[in-house]
């Protein structure tokens, strides 16, 4: 039970960090001296299509990563370590 609770806390903290970083990144995008916080790149792959005559599947994955997200996820992990 305790392990499940710790896992849920970790997932919540990481997701909250990602959302908060996206929000703050959007707000600081136009400020010149904070522009470095939104520097990043996207990783992933384009659409892969599987046509099985009856069913047609297409998969793609893309993730945008920036400095602010890395900092916030690191802070969330440190906070999780303190909480558990």
N, C-alpha and C positions, 0 to 999 in steps of 0.2 A: 504493500500500500504506500509506504513512504517513498519507494523508488519511483512509482507512478506519479506521485505528487511532485517530486523533484523534476521529473521529465516534463510535466505540464508547465511548471514554473519556468523552466528553461525555454520551452517553445514559446510561451507567452512573452518572455523578456526579449527574445530574439526578434519575434514578429513586431513587437512594439518598437524596438530599436530601428528596424527597417522602415516602418511607417513614419516614425518621428524624423528619421534622417531624410526621407523623401520630402516631407513637409518643410523642414528647415532648408533643405537643398533648393527647393523651389522658391523659397523666400529670399535666399541669399544669392540667387543666380544673377541678379542685376547689379549687385554690389561689387565693385571692382576689386577691393582688397580682400574679399571673401570668396572670390571666384575659384580659388584653388580647392575649396571644399567640394565643389561639384565636378572636379576633374575626374574622369574615369573612362571606362570602355565597356563595351558589351561583349559578352561571350555566349556561344551557343552554336546551333546549327540551323540551317534553313529547312524548309519542308521536305520530309521524306514521305513518299507516297507508296502505299501498297494497295494494288487493285486485285482483289480476289474474286472477281466476276460477280459475286453476290454482294460483297461488302467492300467498300472503298475506305481505307484508313489514310489519314495524313497526320504526321507528327512534326512538330517544330519546337524548339526550345531556345529561348533568348533571355539573358539576364544582364541587366545594367548594373554595374558596380562602380561606386565612386568613393572618394576618400572619406566623406562624411559617414557613409554606411559602414565602412570598415571600422572607423573610430567608435561609432555607436554600438556595433555588434561586440567589439572588444570590451566596451564599458558594460554591456549587458552580461557578458560572460563573467566579468569581475564581480558584478553585483550578485549574480547567481551563486558564485562561489562563496560569497559572504553570507547569503541568505540560507543556503542549505547547510 
